[in-house]
Amino acid sequence: MARALILVDVQKDFCPGGSLATERGDEVAGKIGAYQLSHGAEYDVVVVTQDWHIDPGEHFSETPDFKNSWPIHCVADSAGAAMHERIHTDSIDEYFRKGHYTAAYSGFEGTAAGEELLLGPWLKNKDVTDLDIVGIATDHCVRATALDALKEGFKVRILTSMCSAVDFNAGDRALEELHEAGAVLV
């Protein structure tokens, strides 16, 4: 049995000053960075998911509805797609990038940088059974990643103080949904 920490989309565009900022993005990034230093040794692997858009089609819109279409964000290799500076990237074992040519919310849709290996098989190859999930946004990518993790048979804990929602009410509903689906809220 191995445990993994998954950092979901803690990217500059999802933090204050970014093109699709969440209100608590900087605060959450700081908490995650501190957690990495204080608890990093508890994990067998630490992975990151990243929005990494090349040409995601209708996912980008000049008149976004903030449900299915969004302002331009996390363009591959851009400053906005970079990890927040408070994240300790030296402790990351692998990056999983998603949404190259379409919308993608779950980290389980992402492939390892430079490979075609999806997150689920990669974790299983490392004998990971338990996941702790943190990141941005609670009501979108954290939610989708956790639901897919549960579907793939992983035991999932959401470290709620280290998650930032686009919309606070939607974030609370997402956490309720995750709890009902079998995730443990910490």
N, CA, C and O of each residue as an XYZ file, in Angstrom:
744
protein
N       0.848     -1.192      0.000
C       0.000      0.000      0.000
C       0.880      1.238      0.000
O       1.750      1.397      0.857
N       0.649      2.104     -0.960
C       1.398      3.354     -1.045
C       0.394      4.509     -1.102
O      -0.740      4.355     -1.556
N       0.850      5.662     -0.627
C       0.008      6.863     -0.593
C       0.620      7.922     -1.505
O       1.835      8.115     -1.536
N      -0.250      8.598     -2.243
C       0.188      9.695     -3.120
C      -0.506     10.987     -2.723
O      -1.655     10.986     -2.280
N       0.208     12.079     -2.889
C      -0.352     13.425     -2.770
C      -0.528     13.945     -4.187
O       0.421     13.960     -4.972
N      -1.744     14.372     -4.513
C      -2.017     14.927     -5.841
C      -2.327     16.407     -5.696
O      -3.271     16.793     -5.006
N      -1.523     17.227     -6.354
C      -1.718     18.675     -6.392
C      -2.421     18.993     -7.701
O      -1.829     18.880     -8.775
N      -3.684     19.389     -7.610
C      -4.503     19.641     -8.791
C      -4.401     21.107     -9.211
O      -4.859     21.999     -8.498
N      -3.804     21.340    -10.358
C      -3.857     22.626    -11.068
C      -3.519     23.858    -10.219
O      -4.215     24.871    -10.297
N      -2.479     23.778     -9.427
C      -2.065     24.932     -8.623
C      -1.175     25.806     -9.516
O       0.033     25.927     -9.312
N      -1.829     26.404    -10.507
C      -1.159     27.162    -11.555
C      -1.450     28.650    -11.417
O      -2.460     29.052    -10.840
N      -0.556     29.445    -11.951
C      -0.654     30.896    -11.780
C      -1.940     31.483    -12.331
O      -2.475     32.427    -11.750
N      -2.455     30.951    -13.441
C      -3.692     31.502    -14.000
C      -4.899     31.300    -13.096
O      -5.902     31.998    -13.250
N      -4.825     30.352    -12.146
C      -5.942     30.090    -11.242
C      -5.791     30.803     -9.900
O      -6.556     30.558     -8.967
N      -4.805     31.682     -9.813
C      -4.538     32.437     -8.590
C      -4.691     33.925     -8.864
O      -4.622     34.339    -10.021
N      -4.898     34.744     -7.829
C      -5.071     36.181     -8.037
C      -4.004     36.758     -8.977
O      -2.806     36.515     -8.825
N      -4.493     37.530     -9.950
C      -3.626     38.089    -10.985
C      -3.643     37.259    -12.251
O      -3.209     37.727    -13.304
N      -4.140     36.025    -12.166
C      -4.223     35.146    -13.331
C      -5.512     35.373    -14.100
O      -6.422     36.050    -13.622
N      -5.581     34.804    -15.287
C      -6.724     35.040    -16.170
C      -8.015     34.365    -15.705
O      -9.099     34.738    -16.153
N      -7.912     33.377    -14.813
C      -9.094     32.682    -14.311
C      -8.900     32.410    -12.820
O      -8.975     31.271    -12.359
N      -8.649     33.483    -12.087
C      -8.247     33.397    -10.684
C      -9.379     32.953     -9.771
O     -10.537     33.329     -9.951
N      -9.006     32.134     -8.777
C      -9.899     31.842     -7.659
C      -9.472     32.748     -6.509
O      -8.293     33.073     -6.366
N     -10.424     33.143     -5.709
C     -10.157     34.103     -4.637
C      -9.078     33.606     -3.663
O      -8.239     34.388     -3.215
N      -9.101     32.325     -3.343
C      -8.174     31.781     -2.348
C      -6.945     31.098     -2.966
O      -6.218     30.396     -2.263
N      -6.708     31.291     -4.258
C      -5.624     30.594     -4.937
C      -4.263     30.775     -4.298
O      -3.556     29.793     -4.070
N      -3.874     32.019     -3.999
C      -2.573     32.266     -3.372
C      -2.495     31.646     -1.982
O      -1.490     31.037     -1.614
N      -3.569     31.812     -1.218
C      -3.609     31.256      0.142
C      -3.447     29.734      0.105
O      -2.668     29.168      0.872
N      -4.181     29.083     -0.786
C      -4.125     27.626     -0.904
C      -2.735     27.183     -1.376
O      -2.193     26.203     -0.866
N      -2.165     27.890     -2.337
C      -0.815     27.548     -2.811
C       0.192     27.633     -1.666
O       1.066     26.775     -1.542
N       0.073     28.661     -0.833
C       0.964     28.799      0.315
C       0.791     27.667      1.314
O       1.771     27.143      1.845
N      -0.466     27.290      1.571
C      -0.730     26.180      2.497
C      -0.180     24.864      1.950
O       0.384     24.062      2.694
N      -0.346     24.652      0.651
C       0.158     23.418      0.039
C       1.680     23.385      0.111
O       2.268     22.353      0.436
N       2.321     24.519     -0.194
C       3.779     24.572     -0.115
C       4.290     24.263      1.283
O       5.258     23.520      1.445
N       3.639     24.834      2.294
C       4.025     24.558      3.683
C       3.768     23.096      4.036
O       4.567     22.473      4.735
N       2.661     22.552      3.555
C       2.322     21.148      3.805
C       3.360     20.218      3.172
O       3.743     19.208      3.763
N       3.806     20.567      1.970
C       4.841     19.757      1.325
C       6.078     19.659      2.218
O       6.670     18.588      2.349
N       6.463     20.776      2.830
C       7.647     20.779      3.688
C       7.419     19.992      4.981
O       8.312     19.282      5.443
N       6.227     20.118      5.561
C       5.984     19.482      6.858
C       5.512     18.029      6.761
O       5.710     17.256      7.698
N       4.896     17.652      5.648
C       4.308     16.312      5.538
C       4.779     15.527      4.314
O       4.336     14.398      4.104
N       5.646     16.092      3.523
C       6.074     15.440      2.275
C       6.613     14.042      2.457
O       6.401     13.184      1.600
N       7.307     13.790      3.557
C       7.898     12.464      3.793
C       6.844     11.386      4.014
O       7.163     10.198      3.963
N       5.586     11.779      4.261
C       4.512     10.806      4.478
C       4.029     10.167      3.185
O       3.276      9.193      3.217
N       4.457     10.708      2.049
C       3.951     10.247      0.756
C       5.013      9.470     -0.008
O       6.195      9.814     -0.008
N       4.545      8.403     -0.664
C       5.437      7.616     -1.507
C       5.690      8.322     -2.831
O       6.783      8.232     -3.391
N       4.682      9.022     -3.328
C       4.826      9.818     -4.545
C       4.006     11.095     -4.423
O       2.988     11.143     -3.731
N       4.479     12.127     -5.116
C       3.760     13.399     -5.206
C       3.625     13.718     -6.691
O       4.615     13.779     -7.421
N       2.385     13.919     -7.124
C       2.152     14.238     -8.529
C       1.367     15.530     -8.652
O       0.670     15.956     -7.730
N       1.503     16.132     -9.807
C       0.839     17.388    -10.134
C      -0.011     17.170    -11.379
O       0.402     16.479    -12.311
N      -1.203     17.765    -11.387
C      -1.956     17.859    -12.628
C      -1.901     19.315    -13.072
O      -1.843     20.231    -12.252
N      -1.919     19.505    -14.380
C      -1.891     20.856    -14.939
C      -2.821     20.951    -16.130
O      -2.813     20.083    -17.002
N      -3.626     22.008    -16.170
C      -4.258     22.384    -17.422
C      -3.109     22.752    -18.354
O      -2.190     23.463    -17.950
N      -3.152     22.276    -19.591
C      -2.039     22.502    -20.520
C      -2.624     22.617    -21.926
O      -2.504     21.717    -22.757
N      -3.264     23.768    -22.152
C      -4.051     23.948    -23.376
C      -3.193     24.383    -24.562
O      -2.423     25.341    -24.492
N      -3.358     23.641    -25.647
C      -2.701     23.998    -26.912
C      -3.736     24.654    -27.820
O      -3.556     25.791    -28.254
N      -4.812     23.940    -28.102
C      -5.939     24.469    -28.870
C      -7.194     23.734    -28.420
O      -7.648     22.806    -29.090
N      -7.757     24.151    -27.276
C      -8.881     23.399    -26.711
C     -10.247     23.717    -27.312
O     -11.271     23.386    -26.715
N     -10.279     24.347    -28.474
C     -11.539     24.605    -29.162
C     -12.482     25.471    -28.360
O     -12.094     26.531    -27.868
N     -13.730     25.021    -28.224
C     -14.783     25.810    -27.591
C     -14.618     25.952    -26.082
O     -15.403     26.651    -25.441
N     -13.617     25.304    -25.511
C     -13.320     25.470    -24.081
C     -12.948     26.927    -23.789
O     -13.239     27.446    -22.711
N     -12.298     27.582    -24.766
C     -11.951     28.999    -24.660
C     -13.027     29.828    -25.360
O     -13.498     29.471    -26.440
N     -13.405     30.930    -24.734
C     -14.413     31.793    -25.334
C     -14.162     33.241    -24.943
O     -13.707     33.531    -23.836
N     -14.463     34.146    -25.868
C     -14.402     35.579    -25.559
C     -15.619     35.996    -24.737
O     -15.602     37.039    -24.083
N     -16.682     35.177    -24.771
C     -17.879     35.403    -23.958
C     -18.183     34.113    -23.183
O     -19.170     33.432    -23.461
N     -17.327     33.788    -22.213
C     -17.473     32.512    -21.501
C     -18.726     32.451    -20.637
O     -19.215     33.462    -20.134
N     -19.233     31.217    -20.483
C     -20.379     31.021    -19.592
C     -19.930     30.515    -18.212
O     -20.752     30.352    -17.311
N     -18.635     30.271    -18.057
C     -18.034     29.828    -16.795
C     -18.620     28.493    -16.306
O     -18.599     28.197    -15.111
N     -19.140     27.695    -17.247
C     -19.584     26.329    -16.975
C     -18.951     25.391    -17.990
O     -18.341     24.384    -17.630
N     -19.108     25.738    -19.267
C     -18.539     24.928    -20.345
C     -17.482     25.675    -21.141
O     -16.678     25.069    -21.850
N     -17.492     26.989    -21.018
C     -16.495     27.792    -21.727
C     -15.887     28.807    -20.751
O     -16.532     29.268    -19.810
N     -14.617     29.133    -21.018
C     -13.831     29.908    -20.067
C     -12.950     30.913    -20.800
O     -12.690     30.757    -21.993
N     -12.490     31.945    -20.091
C     -11.491     32.828    -20.705
C     -10.224     32.015    -21.013
O     -10.018     30.941    -20.449
N      -9.407     32.521    -21.881
C      -8.141     31.857    -22.193
C      -7.322     31.729    -20.913
O      -7.143     32.699    -20.175
N      -6.821     30.503    -20.659
C      -6.060     30.229    -19.440
C      -5.129     29.044    -19.675
O      -5.388     28.194    -20.527
N      -4.066     29.003    -18.921
C      -3.137     27.870    -18.884
C      -2.740     27.378    -20.278
O      -2.767     26.180    -20.559
N      -2.375     28.316    -21.133
C      -1.871     27.959    -22.459
C      -0.513     27.287    -22.270
O       0.336     27.777    -21.525
N      -0.322     26.162    -22.952
C       0.903     25.367    -22.812
C       2.146     26.252    -22.895
O       2.269     27.098    -23.781
N       3.047     26.040    -21.967
C       4.341     26.736    -21.889
C       4.247     28.226    -21.582
O       5.241     28.942    -21.709
N       3.074     28.706    -21.181
C       2.931     30.128    -20.830
C       3.219     30.324    -19.350
O       3.253     29.370    -18.573
N       3.426     31.582    -18.975
C       3.640     31.901    -17.561
C       2.419     31.512    -16.723
O       2.571     31.074    -15.583
N       1.216     31.666    -17.273
C       0.003     31.325    -16.548
C      -0.176     29.840    -16.307
O      -0.869     29.444    -15.370
N       0.440     29.011    -17.139
C       0.347     27.559    -16.970
C       1.363     27.040    -15.961
O       1.285     25.890    -15.530
N       2.313     27.889    -15.587
C       3.362     27.466    -14.646
C       2.775     27.228    -13.259
O       1.749     27.799    -12.889
N       3.448     26.377    -12.512
C       3.042     26.139    -11.135
C       3.241     27.416    -10.315
O       4.147     28.206    -10.582
N       2.384     27.602     -9.320
C       2.517     28.732     -8.403
C       3.887     28.656     -7.729
O       4.372     27.568     -7.421
N       4.495     29.792     -7.508
C       5.864     29.829     -6.965
C       5.980     29.281     -5.546
O       7.086     28.980     -5.095
N       4.867     29.145     -4.835
C       4.925     28.598     -3.471
C       4.925     27.067     -3.437
O       5.084     26.466     -2.375
N       4.749     26.447     -4.594
C       4.782     24.985     -4.687
C       6.243     24.548     -4.812
O       7.008     25.114     -5.592
N       6.610     23.546     -4.041
C       7.992     23.040     -4.049
C       8.113     21.979     -5.137
O       7.882     20.793     -4.903
N       8.479     22.434     -6.326
C       8.517     21.550     -7.486
C       9.642     20.521     -7.403
O       9.620     19.528     -8.130
N      10.623     20.743     -6.531
C      11.708     19.775     -6.395
C      11.229     18.464     -5.792
O      11.929     17.456     -5.882
N      10.052     18.458     -5.179
C       9.536     17.223     -4.568
C       8.501     16.522     -5.447
O       7.897     15.539     -5.019
N       8.290     17.011     -6.666
C       7.278     16.435     -7.562
C       7.881     15.246     -8.307
O       8.957     15.348     -8.898
N       7.172     14.118     -8.268
C       7.634     12.919     -8.974
C       7.208     12.905    -10.439
O       7.935     12.393    -11.290
N       6.036     13.462    -10.738
C       5.575     13.477    -12.133
C       4.508     14.539    -12.324
O       3.773     14.883    -11.397
N       4.438     15.054    -13.553
C       3.437     16.033    -13.962
C       2.501     15.361    -14.961
O       2.946     14.673    -15.879
N       1.199     15.568    -14.770
C       0.202     15.042    -15.697
C      -0.543     16.232    -16.293
O      -1.201     16.994    -15.586
N      -0.422     16.372    -17.608
C      -0.996     17.524    -18.301
C      -2.230     17.103    -19.077
O      -2.271     16.041    -19.698
N      -3.241     17.972    -19.022
C      -4.546     17.641    -19.593
C      -5.111     18.810    -20.389
O      -4.710     19.959    -20.206
N      -6.045     18.495    -21.270
C      -6.772     19.538    -21.988
C      -6.046     20.121    -23.176
O      -6.308     21.263    -23.554
N      -5.142     19.372    -23.774
C      -4.387     19.902    -24.912
C      -5.300     20.420    -26.022
O      -5.148     21.550    -26.487
N      -6.254     19.576    -26.444
C      -7.091     19.931    -27.593
C      -8.589     19.889    -27.302
O      -9.406     19.949    -28.221
N      -8.941     19.787    -26.049
C     -10.339     19.754    -25.652
C     -10.427     20.138    -24.174
O      -9.408     20.251    -23.492
N     -11.625     20.333    -23.698
C     -11.797     20.572    -22.263
C     -11.405     19.308    -21.509
O     -11.688     18.201    -21.967
N     -10.761     19.461    -20.367
C     -10.418     18.326    -19.508
C     -10.379     18.835    -18.077
O      -9.673     19.797    -17.774
N     -11.116     18.206    -17.219
C     -11.182     18.649    -15.836
C     -10.472     17.681    -14.894
O      -9.836     18.112    -13.932
N     -10.571     16.404    -15.153
C      -9.977     15.413    -14.266
C      -8.497     15.197    -14.564
O      -8.087     15.100    -15.721
N      -7.703     15.122    -13.492
C      -6.304     14.775    -13.649
C      -6.127     13.395    -14.259
O      -5.073     13.094    -14.819
N      -7.156     12.549    -14.156
C      -7.089     11.204    -14.729
C      -7.206     11.224    -16.249
O      -7.053     10.187    -16.895
N      -7.476     12.400    -16.828
C      -7.444     12.575    -18.275
C      -6.051     12.992    -18.738
O      -5.769     13.002    -19.936
N      -5.191     13.331    -17.798
C      -3.862     13.839    -18.131
C      -2.850     12.734    -18.368
O      -2.956     11.632    -17.831
N      -1.875     13.064    -19.182
C      -0.782     12.136    -19.443
C       0.505     12.692    -18.857
O       0.686     13.903    -18.733
N       1.394     11.773    -18.502
C       2.693     12.176    -17.966
C       3.420     12.989    -19.023
O       3.377     12.658    -20.207
N       4.078     14.040    -18.600
C       4.809     14.911    -19.524
C       5.770     14.078    -20.366
O       6.613     13.353    -19.838
N       5.627     14.194    -21.680
C       6.512     13.473    -22.583
C       6.141     12.017    -22.788
O       6.859     11.299    -23.484
N       5.041     11.557    -22.203
C       4.614     10.165    -22.337
C       3.128     10.130    -22.660
O       2.455     11.160    -22.678
N       2.644      8.955    -22.908
C       1.208      8.775    -23.132
C       0.559      8.021    -21.985
O      -0.573      7.555    -22.117
N       1.256      7.892    -20.860
C       0.741      7.148    -19.715
C      -0.210      8.022    -18.908
O       0.148      9.122    -18.488
N      -1.419      7.526    -18.698
C      -2.425      8.237    -17.918
C      -2.130      8.130    -16.422
O      -1.393      7.247    -15.984
N      -2.718      9.042    -15.646
C      -2.487      9.097    -14.211
C      -2.867      7.795    -13.497
O      -2.088      7.307    -12.678
N      -4.024      7.226    -13.780
C      -4.465      6.012    -13.091
C      -3.472      4.867    -13.220
O      -3.022      4.341    -12.202
N      -3.112      4.459    -14.440
C      -2.125      3.386    -14.591
C      -0.765      3.739    -13.983
O      -0.083      2.868    -13.443
N      -0.373      5.002    -14.069
C       0.914      5.410    -13.489
C       0.897      5.171    -11.979
O       1.847      4.620    -11.423
N      -0.191      5.589    -11.318
C      -0.300      5.387     -9.872
C      -0.325      3.897     -9.532
O       0.331      3.463     -8.585
N      -1.068      3.130    -10.292
C      -1.153      1.690    -10.025
C       0.202      1.008    -10.240
O       0.536      0.066     -9.521
N       0.982      1.471    -11.217
C       2.335      0.942    -11.432
C       3.237      1.199    -10.232
O       4.212      0.479    -10.018
N       2.914      2.219     -9.455
C       3.676      2.566     -8.248
C       3.053      1.941     -6.992
O       3.467      2.253     -5.876
N       2.063      1.061     -7.172
C       1.356      0.393     -6.078
C       0.613      1.354     -5.157
O       0.413      1.060     -3.979
N       0.207      2.495     -5.693
C      -0.541      3.483     -4.914
C      -1.984      2.998     -4.754
O      -2.621      2.572     -5.717
N      -2.479      3.070     -3.530
C      -3.863      2.710     -3.230
C      -4.637      3.866     -2.600
O      -5.864      3.919     -2.681
N      -3.910      4.790     -1.971
C      -4.522      5.883     -1.216
C      -4.062      7.218     -1.770
O      -2.880      7.418     -2.049
N      -5.013      8.130     -1.927
C      -4.711      9.448     -2.473
C      -5.168     10.543     -1.520
O      -6.261     10.476     -0.956
N      -4.326     11.542     -1.348
C      -4.719     12.800     -0.725
C      -4.727     13.836     -1.837
O      -3.738     13.991     -2.552
N      -5.839     14.544     -1.984
C      -6.011     15.484     -3.089
C      -6.190     16.888     -2.539
O      -6.955     17.117     -1.603
N      -5.461     17.831     -3.148
C      -5.526     19.258     -2.820
C      -5.512     20.036     -4.130
O      -5.146     19.482     -5.166
N      -5.903     21.310     -4.107
C      -5.707     22.129     -5.295
C      -6.855     23.016     -5.688
O      -7.686     23.407     -4.868
N      -6.878     23.325     -6.978
C      -7.771     24.320     -7.565
C      -8.427     23.705     -8.813
O      -7.713     23.085     -9.601
N      -9.624     23.827     -9.019
C     -10.680     24.433     -8.245
C     -11.559     23.330     -7.671
O     -11.870     22.350     -8.349
N     -11.951     23.501     -6.424
C     -12.749     22.513     -5.709
C     -13.947     22.071     -6.529
O     -14.237     20.878     -6.615
N     -14.644     23.024     -7.132
C     -15.896     22.758     -7.824
C     -15.715     22.297     -9.267
O     -16.704     22.052     -9.957
N     -14.493     22.176     -9.732
C     -14.260     21.726    -11.107
C     -13.204     20.621    -11.147
O     -13.553     19.441    -11.128
N     -11.946     20.975    -11.201
C     -10.894     19.980    -11.426
C     -10.605     19.110    -10.208
O     -10.307     17.926    -10.370
N     -10.682     19.650     -9.004
C     -10.526     18.822     -7.809
C     -11.670     17.811     -7.760
O     -11.444     16.622     -7.533
N     -12.876     18.279     -7.969
C     -14.063     17.416     -7.970
C     -13.919     16.297     -9.001
O     -14.082     15.124     -8.665
N     -13.618     16.647    -10.242
C     -13.529     15.653    -11.318
C     -12.404     14.653    -11.065
O     -12.570     13.459    -11.314
N     -11.269     15.128    -10.577
C     -10.140     14.245    -10.295
C     -10.499     13.257     -9.192
O     -10.212     12.065     -9.304
N     -11.126     13.750     -8.129
C     -11.497     12.877     -7.007
C     -12.557     11.859     -7.419
O     -12.466     10.693     -7.034
N     -13.556     12.272     -8.191
C     -14.585     11.330     -8.636
C     -13.975     10.230     -9.503
O     -14.328      9.060     -9.356
N     -13.068     10.591    -10.399
C     -12.420      9.581    -11.239
C     -11.529      8.666    -10.403
O     -11.444      7.468    -10.671
N     -10.868      9.224     -9.397
C     -10.031      8.403     -8.512
C     -10.887      7.358     -7.801
O     -10.498      6.194     -7.706
N     -12.037      7.767     -7.310
C     -12.939      6.830     -6.644
C     -13.417      5.756     -7.622
O     -13.470      4.578     -7.268
N     -13.765      6.152     -8.853
C     -14.213      5.187     -9.863
C     -13.126      4.165    -10.171
O     -13.423      3.012    -10.485
N     -11.859      4.589    -10.082
C     -10.746      3.685    -10.372
C     -10.332      2.857     -9.160
O      -9.377      2.084     -9.227
N     -11.057      3.022     -8.048
C     -10.826      2.174     -6.892
C      -9.836      2.678     -5.862
O      -9.460      1.935     -4.955
N      -9.408      3.918     -5.981
C      -8.492      4.478     -4.993
C      -9.273      4.932     -3.758
O     -10.436      5.323     -3.860
N      -8.632      4.876     -2.603
C      -9.169      5.486     -1.392
C      -8.770      6.951     -1.456
O      -7.602      7.270     -1.679
N      -9.737      7.845     -1.262
C      -9.511      9.268     -1.492
C      -9.816     10.090     -0.250
O     -10.866      9.950      0.377
N      -8.859     10.954      0.084
C      -9.081     11.987      1.108
C      -8.910     13.340      0.424
O      -7.981     13.539     -0.359
N      -9.812     14.263      0.728
C      -9.711     15.638      0.243
C      -9.272     16.489      1.422
O      -9.968     16.551      2.435
N      -8.125     17.145      1.301
C      -7.626     18.027      2.358
C      -8.241     19.399      2.093
O      -7.661     20.230      1.393
N      -9.417     19.619      2.660
C     -10.296     20.719      2.262
C      -9.712     22.113      2.473
O     -10.033     23.028      1.715
N      -8.868     22.296      3.477
C      -8.315     23.638      3.714
C      -7.309     24.023      2.638
O      -6.903     25.181      2.538
N      -6.912     23.041      1.835
C      -5.948     23.299      0.760
C      -6.606     23.161     -0.608
O      -5.980     22.720     -1.572
N      -7.890     23.548     -0.678
C      -8.632     23.573     -1.933
C      -9.284     24.943     -2.087
O      -9.744     25.535     -1.110
N      -9.318     25.436     -3.307
C      -9.911     26.736     -3.597
C     -10.972     26.580     -4.677
O     -10.709     25.998     -5.729
N     -12.163     27.095     -4.422
C     -13.281     26.992     -5.363
C     -13.388     28.234     -6.234
O     -12.964     29.320     -5.840
N     -13.957     28.064     -7.415
C     -14.332     29.208     -8.248
C     -15.491     29.920     -7.568
O     -15.496     31.145     -7.449
N     -16.473     29.142     -7.123
C     -17.665     29.654     -6.455
C     -17.795     28.924     -5.120
O     -17.851     27.694     -5.097
N     -17.843     29.649     -4.021
C     -17.862     29.026     -2.699
C     -19.024     28.049     -2.520
O     -18.831     26.956     -1.988
N     -20.233     28.429     -2.959
C     -21.389     27.545     -2.811
C     -21.214     26.281     -3.644
O     -21.507     25.179     -3.180
N     -20.737     26.443     -4.870
C     -20.498     25.278     -5.729
C     -19.387     24.410     -5.141
O     -19.431     23.185     -5.254
N     -18.402     25.033     -4.521
C     -17.330     24.280     -3.870
C     -17.859     23.447     -2.721
O     -17.470     22.290     -2.560
N     -18.745     24.026     -1.918
C     -19.358     23.281     -0.815
C     -20.193     22.120     -1.340
O     -20.156     21.025     -0.780
N     -20.950     22.355     -2.416
C     -21.753     21.277     -3.015
C     -20.841     20.173     -3.560
O     -21.155     18.989     -3.433
N     -19.725     20.554     -4.160
C     -18.778     19.557     -4.684
C     -18.220     18.696     -3.554
O     -18.100     17.480     -3.705
N     -17.883     19.311     -2.434
C     -17.370     18.544     -1.300
C     -18.431     17.585     -0.759
O     -18.116     16.449     -0.404
N     -19.685     18.036     -0.695
C     -20.775     17.150     -0.258
C     -20.902     15.966     -1.212
O     -21.045     14.822     -0.781
N     -20.849     16.253     -2.505
C     -20.939     15.198     -3.519
C     -19.783     14.195     -3.364
O     -19.994     12.984     -3.441
N     -18.584     14.699     -3.149
C     -17.420     13.827     -2.997
C     -17.554     12.958     -1.752
O     -17.229     11.771     -1.782
N     -18.028     13.544     -0.667
C     -18.248     12.776      0.555
C     -19.276     11.650      0.315
O     -19.066     10.507      0.721
N     -20.366     11.993     -0.340
C     -21.402     10.997     -0.643
C     -20.864      9.893     -1.560
O     -21.314      8.750     -1.489
N     -19.897     10.241     -2.423
C     -19.317      9.260     -3.362
C     -18.274      8.368     -2.691
O     -17.832      7.379     -3.276
N     -17.873      8.723     -1.441
C     -16.940      7.878     -0.726
C     -15.625      8.516     -0.333
O     -14.794      7.867      0.303
N     -15.416      9.763     -0.693
C     -14.190     10.453     -0.290
C     -14.287     10.866      1.178
O     -15.369     11.174      1.678
N     -13.162     10.867      1.844
C     -13.085     11.337      3.221
C     -12.657     12.807      3.171
O     -11.664     13.149      2.529
N     -13.406     13.661      3.846
C     -13.071     15.080      3.905
C     -12.280     15.343      5.177
O     -12.734     15.025      6.276
N     -11.100     15.920      5.024
C     -10.211     16.185      6.164
C     -10.057     17.682      6.317
O      -9.351     18.142      7.215
